[in-house]
Amino acid sequence: MYCLQWLLPVLLIPKPLNPALWFSHSMFMGFYLLSFLLERKPCTICALVFLAALFLICYSCWGNCFLYHCSDSPLPESAHDPAVVGT
């Protein structure tokens, strides 16, 4: 379970508020996970635990899934603030 210390913090990284950055964020996270899996080669149990946690977070649509944005979950209130989005 030593390899989970590098995988679990990935689930805690928040998505950017600006919807234009969601694609870049998901690509970065995807490439990070792919490079981690190829370089470190985590054990099967750690990989399954991480994939199960990722599936549960994305399936529940809590809004922290970096793979896609759930259509049911609204944007945060600060996403409409021009000072945050930077028009």
PEHUWO-V975801 format. One record per pair of residues at least 24 apart in sequence whose ideal C-beta (glycine too) atoms are under 6 Angstrom apart, sorted by sequence separation. I is the first residue (numbers start at 1). J is the second residue. If there is no record, write none. Layout:
BEGIN
I|J  I|J
END
This chain:
BEGIN
29|66  3|42  26|66  26|67  4|46  3|46  7|50  17|78  17|79  17|84  18|85
END
